[in-house]
């Protein structure tokens, strides 16, 4: 084992080198007073990112996920509500994120119990077991997870299933569910190790699931079987559809076939033009599988442009923490000149950053526009779910260079793929291990 002990001589040499350059003291004062990002911020980068786009889908007010990790639900519901607004002339209509969130808590617990029972013969420190236990009560999710919930449970307007204090700030709920599900995992593993019968284990997990349902009910409210859909369109015409179920509501008012859509991924550390499957990411037993077709970024962008030209908005996964001005709503890979500030080399390729866990997707947003100047893409319009007090009334501007380096998945209709690309979707996928999370 290599052991490198720091000595006073090492510190003296570092201090001598630091003191030798007078600009270090100037930068020290600036960084200490203003912080790293404010000192490193390139205002010329900010100036070139205006909110004008050559291709733009007309959308309404943004939603606000507040202190929750439900962006993946918000983004899919944004896509649906944009289609509804165009079809029924109701621009600021909103669908209930809480409704799907309730069912996700129950479904995610159900599939978690199956995984714990299936891996009970593995040691506690097995990598797969540890991955399942890492965050069983988490909020985050994927496109396929949201689709699975919509296809099974339908959707509801916010008026029929509003937000609660807990859905707007899910910290406490995550703590409760993490503790409960981990304790349940111990109980189930102990029962398997004690050779309890399948019937006994089934009865125990059913009791556990009823408890999760109760927790979700207290936190979110229990979804009603039916509701009255009542609204005025933008021309002030009154509409009402009484006693409709969420599934009937989706089937009747939304013509989007979610099975027509596929996930394009851009992971340079993986094989290109290859379908990948991540079954450990699924949240609904019997639901849609988490998968993606890994392609070059220019393929992903071309599909995005064609979608926007046809008025279709798109869900996409990204690392919103990277080179991001949250308040200003600016995403540009040259926004903060940290390498110049510290006089160090911070360059890594997208693939290298993925391999070394430096850059992973942590957010989902909605693509609503693009600016193409002289045949070249310069920037994209992004609908976020952080409310109207950030960005341009909640909309972000994303430089094309930021998309290259920090966007990992985009959802597009299969009709925007070439025949060769469509054929790849029917090929045998490479199955990712659980910890090879997207």
C-alpha positions in Angstrom: 0.0 0.0 0.0 1.3 3.4 -1.0 1.5 5.8 2.0 2.5 9.4 1.4 2.9 11.4 4.6 2.8 15.2 4.4 5.7 17.0 6.2 6.4 20.5 7.3 8.9 20.8 4.4 6.1 20.0 2.0 4.0 22.8 3.5 6.8 25.3 3.4 7.4 24.6 -0.3 3.8 25.1 -1.1 3.6 28.3 0.9 6.8 29.6 -0.8 5.3 28.8 -4.2 2.0 30.5 -3.3 3.6 33.7 -2.0 5.9 34.0 -5.0 3.0 35.1 -7.3 1.4 38.4 -6.2 -1.8 37.7 -8.1 -2.6 34.8 -5.7 -3.3 37.2 -2.9 -5.6 39.3 -5.2 -7.6 36.2 -6.3 -7.7 35.0 -2.7 -9.4 38.2 -1.6 -11.8 38.0 -4.5 -12.8 34.4 -4.1 -13.1 34.7 -0.3 -15.5 37.7 -0.7 -17.5 36.6 -3.7 -17.2 32.8 -4.0 -15.7 30.7 -6.7 -18.5 30.9 -9.3 -19.1 34.6 -9.1 -15.3 35.2 -9.5 -15.0 32.8 -12.4 -18.2 33.8 -14.2 -17.8 34.9 -17.8 -20.2 37.8 -18.4 -19.6 37.6 -22.1 -21.0 34.1 -22.1 -24.1 35.4 -20.4 -24.5 38.3 -22.8 -24.7 36.1 -25.9 -27.5 33.8 -24.5 -30.6 35.8 -25.2 -34.1 34.3 -25.2 -34.9 34.5 -28.9 -35.3 31.3 -30.9 -35.8 30.5 -34.5 -38.0 27.5 -33.7 -40.2 27.6 -30.6 -43.2 25.7 -29.4 -45.8 28.0 -27.8 -46.1 26.9 -24.2 -47.6 28.4 -21.0 -46.6 28.9 -17.4 -44.0 26.6 -15.8 -44.8 24.3 -12.9 -42.9 24.1 -9.7 -41.7 20.9 -8.1 -40.4 22.9 -5.1 -38.4 20.8 -2.6 -38.9 17.4 -4.2 -37.1 15.2 -6.7 -40.1 14.7 -9.0 -38.6 16.4 -12.1 -39.0 13.2 -14.1 -42.8 13.3 -13.5 -43.1 17.0 -14.1 -41.2 16.8 -17.4 -43.4 14.0 -18.8 -46.6 15.8 -17.7 -45.3 18.9 -19.3 -45.1 17.1 -22.6 -48.7 15.8 -22.1 -50.1 19.2 -21.0 -48.5 20.9 -24.1 -50.4 18.5 -26.3 -53.6 19.1 -24.3 -53.2 22.9 -24.5 -52.8 22.8 -28.3 -55.7 20.4 -28.8 -58.2 22.0 -26.4 -57.1 25.6 -26.3 -56.1 25.6 -22.6 -52.6 27.0 -22.4 -52.0 27.0 -18.6 -53.7 23.7 -17.8 -51.7 21.5 -15.4 -51.7 17.8 -14.6 -51.3 16.4 -11.1 -47.8 15.3 -10.3 -48.9 14.2 -6.8 -51.3 11.7 -8.3 -48.5 9.8 -10.1 -46.2 10.3 -7.1 -48.6 8.5 -4.8 -48.7 5.4 -7.1 -44.9 5.5 -7.6 -44.4 5.2 -3.8 -46.6 2.0 -3.7 -45.3 0.5 -6.9 -41.7 1.2 -6.1 -42.1 -0.5 -2.7 -43.7 -3.5 -4.3 -40.9 -4.1 -6.8 -38.3 -3.4 -4.0 -39.8 -6.3 -2.0 -39.5 -8.6 -5.0 -35.8 -7.7 -5.5 -35.0 -8.2 -1.8 -36.6 -11.6 -1.8 -34.9 -12.6 -5.0 -31.5 -11.6 -3.7 -31.9 -12.9 -0.2 -29.4 -15.7 -0.8 -26.7 -13.2 -1.6 -24.5 -11.8 1.2 -25.5 -8.6 2.8 -22.4 -6.8 1.3 -23.2 -8.0 -2.2 -23.0 -5.1 -4.6 -26.5 -5.6 -6.0 -28.1 -5.9 -2.6 -26.3 -2.7 -1.4 -27.6 -0.9 -4.5 -31.2 -1.7 -3.8 -30.7 -0.6 -0.2 -29.0 2.7 -1.1 -32.2 4.8 -1.6 -35.4 2.7 -1.7 -37.5 5.7 -0.7 -36.0 8.1 -3.2 -37.9 10.5 -5.5 -35.8 10.3 -8.7 -36.8 8.5 -11.8 -36.7 7.8 -15.5 -38.9 8.4 -18.5 -40.0 4.7 -18.6 -40.9 4.8 -14.9 -43.2 7.8 -15.5 -44.7 6.1 -18.6 -45.4 3.0 -16.7 -47.4 4.9 -14.1 -49.4 6.8 -16.7 -50.2 3.7 -18.7 -51.4 1.8 -15.6 -53.1 4.6 -13.6 -53.9 7.3 -16.1 -53.5 11.0 -15.2 -55.6 13.6 -13.3 -55.7 17.4 -13.4 -54.2 19.2 -10.5 -57.7 20.3 -9.5 -58.7 16.7 -8.9 -55.5 15.8 -6.9 -53.7 18.9 -5.6 -50.2 19.2 -4.1 -49.7 18.6 -0.3 -47.2 20.0 2.1 -45.3 16.7 1.8 -45.3 16.4 -2.0 -43.8 19.9 -2.1 -41.1 19.0 0.4 -40.4 15.3 0.3 -37.4 15.2 2.7 -39.3 13.8 5.6 -41.2 11.2 3.5 -37.9 10.0 2.0 -36.5 9.5 5.5 -39.5 7.5 6.7 -39.7 5.3 3.6 -35.9 4.7 3.5 -36.0 3.5 7.1 -39.2 1.4 6.7 -38.1 -0.3 3.5 -34.7 -1.1 4.8 -36.2 -2.6 7.9 -38.7 -4.5 5.8 -35.7 -5.8 3.8 -34.1 -7.1 6.9 -37.3 -8.9 8.0 -37.8 -10.4 4.5 -34.2 -11.6 4.3 -34.4 -13.1 7.8 -37.6 -15.0 6.8 -36.0 -16.4 3.7 -32.9 -17.5 5.8 -35.2 -19.1 8.3 -36.8 -21.1 5.6 -40.3 -19.6 6.0 -42.8 -20.7 3.5 -43.7 -18.8 0.4 -47.2 -18.2 1.8 -45.8 -16.7 5.0 -43.4 -14.4 3.1 -46.2 -13.4 0.7 -48.5 -12.5 3.6 -45.7 -10.5 5.3 -44.9 -8.4 2.2 -48.6 -7.8 1.7 -48.8 -6.4 5.2 -45.7 -4.3 4.5 -47.2 -2.9 1.3 -50.4 -1.9 3.0 -48.3 0.1 5.4 -46.6 1.9 2.5 -50.0 2.6 1.0 -51.0 4.2 4.4 -47.9 6.3 4.5 -48.4 7.5 1.0 -52.1 8.2 1.7 -51.2 10.3 4.8 -48.6 12.2 2.8 -50.3 12.7 -0.6 -53.9 11.9 -0.1 -55.6 8.8 -1.5 -56.6 9.1 -5.2 -60.3 9.1 -5.8 -61.6 6.5 -8.2 -63.5 9.2 -10.3 -63.5 13.0 -10.5 -65.4 15.7 -12.4 -63.3 17.4 -15.0 -64.5 21.0 -15.2 -62.6 23.8 -16.9 -62.9 26.9 -19.1 -60.8 27.1 -22.2 -58.8 30.2 -23.3 -61.9 31.5 -25.1 -63.9 31.2 -21.9 -66.0 28.3 -23.1 -67.2 26.1 -20.2 -66.6 22.4 -20.3 -67.5 19.6 -17.8 -67.0 15.8 -17.9 -68.5 14.2 -14.8 -67.5 11.0 -13.0 -64.5 10.1 -15.1 -61.6 7.9 -13.9 -58.0 8.9 -14.4 -57.4 6.1 -16.9 -60.6 7.1 -18.8 -59.4 10.8 -18.7 -56.0 9.9 -20.3 -57.5 7.7 -22.9 -60.2 10.2 -23.9 -58.3 13.5 -23.9 -54.7 12.5 -24.9 -54.0 11.1 -28.3 -50.3 10.5 -27.6 -49.3 6.9 -27.7 -46.4 6.7 -25.2 -45.2 3.5 -26.8 -44.4 5.4 -30.0 -41.6 7.2 -28.1 -38.1 6.0 -27.4 -35.1 7.1 -25.4 -32.0 8.3 -27.3 -29.0 8.2 -25.0 -25.6 9.8 -25.4 -23.0 7.9 -23.3 -19.6 8.1 -25.0 -18.2 5.5 -22.7 -20.6 2.9 -24.0 -20.9 1.4 -27.5 -22.7 3.6 -30.0 -25.7 2.4 -32.1 -26.6 -0.1 -29.4 -29.7 -0.7 -27.3 -29.2 -0.9 -23.6 -31.6 -2.2 -20.9 -31.5 -1.4 -17.2 -34.1 -3.6 -15.6 -33.0 -2.7 -12.0 -34.4 0.8 -12.8 -37.9 -0.3 -13.4 -40.5 0.8 -10.9 -43.7 -1.1 -11.9 -43.9 -4.9 -12.2 -45.1 -5.6 -15.7 -44.5 -2.0 -16.7 -42.3 -0.4 -19.3 -38.6 -1.2 -19.0 -35.9 1.4 -18.6 -33.8 1.3 -21.8 -32.1 3.6 -24.3 -30.6 3.6 -27.7 -27.1 4.9 -27.5 -26.3 7.3 -30.4 -23.9 10.1 -31.3 -25.0 13.5 -30.2 -25.7 14.8 -33.7 -28.3 12.0 -34.2 -29.9 13.0 -30.9 -29.9 16.7 -31.9 -31.3 16.1 -35.4 -34.3 14.2 -33.9 -34.8 17.0 -31.4 -34.9 19.7 -34.1 -37.3 17.7 -36.3 -39.6 17.2 -33.3 -39.6 20.9 -32.5 -40.3 21.8 -36.1 -43.5 19.7 -35.7 -44.5 21.4 -32.5 -43.5 18.5 -30.2 -41.8 19.1 -26.9 -39.4 16.6 -25.4 -38.4 15.2 -22.0 -34.6 15.1 -21.5 -32.2 14.0 -18.7 -29.2 16.1 -17.8 -26.7 17.2 -15.1 -28.2 20.6 -14.2 -25.6 21.1 -11.5 -22.8 21.6 -14.1 -22.0 25.1 -15.3 -25.4 26.4 -14.4 -26.7 29.7 -13.2 -29.9 28.6 -11.5 -31.3 32.1 -10.8 -30.4 33.5 -14.2 -31.6 30.3 -16.0 -28.3 30.0 -18.0 -26.6 26.7 -19.0 -23.3 27.1 -20.8 -20.1 25.1 -20.5 -18.1 28.3 -20.7 -20.1 30.0 -17.9 -17.6 29.6 -15.1 -13.9 29.8 -16.1 -12.6 27.8 -13.1 -9.6 26.4 -14.9 -8.5 30.0 -15.6 -9.3 31.2 -12.1 -7.2 28.5 -10.4 -4.6 28.0 -13.3 -5.3 24.3 -13.4 -6.3 21.7 -16.0 -9.9 20.5 -15.4 -10.5 19.1 -18.9 -12.1 15.7 -19.2 -14.1 14.2 -22.0 -17.8 13.4 -21.5 -17.0 9.7 -21.4 -14.1 10.1 -19.0 -16.3 12.2 -16.6 -19.0 9.4 -16.7 -16.4 6.7 -16.0 -15.0 8.7 -13.0 -18.4 9.7 -11.6 -17.8 13.4 -12.3 -20.8 13.9 -14.5 -24.1 11.9 -14.1 -27.7 12.9 -14.9 -29.5 14.4 -11.9 -32.5 16.3 -13.4 -35.1 16.1 -16.2 -36.5 19.1 -18.1 -38.5 19.8 -21.2 -37.0 21.0 -24.5 -39.3 23.6 -26.1 -37.3 25.5 -28.7 -34.0 25.9 -30.6 -32.1 28.7 -32.3 -30.5 27.9 -35.6 -28.4 30.6 -37.2 -26.9 30.1 -40.7 -27.6 26.4 -40.4 -25.8 26.0 -37.0 -27.5 25.4 -33.7 -26.5 28.0 -31.1 -28.9 27.4 -28.2 -32.0 25.7 -26.9 -35.1 26.8 -25.0 -35.8 24.7 -21.9 -38.8 24.5 -19.7 -37.8 23.8 -16.1 -40.0 22.9 -13.1 -38.6 25.3 -10.5 -41.3 27.9 -10.8 -41.4 31.4 -12.5 -38.9 33.2 -10.2 -35.8 31.7 -11.9 -34.7 32.1 -15.5 -37.0 33.9 -17.9 -40.3 33.2 -16.1 -39.1 29.7 -15.4 -37.5 29.0 -18.8 -33.8 28.4 -19.2 -31.5 29.0 -22.1 -29.2 26.1 -22.9 -26.1 26.7 -25.0 -25.4 24.0 -27.6 -22.0 23.3 -26.0 -23.8 22.5 -22.7 -26.1 20.1 -24.4 -23.1 18.3 -25.9 -21.5 17.7 -22.6 -24.3 17.5 -20.0 -27.4 16.0 -21.8 -27.6 12.2 -21.6 -31.1 11.2 -22.7 -33.8 12.7 -25.0 -37.2 11.3 -25.6 -38.4 11.4 -29.2 -41.1 9.9 -31.3 -39.8 6.9 -33.3 -41.0 8.5 -36.5 -38.0 10.9 -36.3 -35.6 8.0 -36.5 -34.2 6.5 -39.7 -35.2 3.0 -40.7 -31.7 1.8 -39.7 -32.1 3.4 -36.3 -35.5 1.9 -35.8 -34.1 -1.5 -36.6 -31.6 -1.1 -33.8 -34.6 -1.0 -31.3 -35.4 -4.6 -32.2 -31.9 -5.9 -31.6 -31.0 -7.8 -28.5 -30.1 -5.2 -25.8 -27.1 -5.2 -23.6 -28.3 -5.5 -20.0 -26.7 -3.1 -17.6 -26.0 -4.2 -14.0 -28.0 -2.5 -11.3 -25.2 -0.2 -10.2 -24.6 0.9 -13.8 -27.3 3.5 -13.1 -28.3 6.0 -15.7 
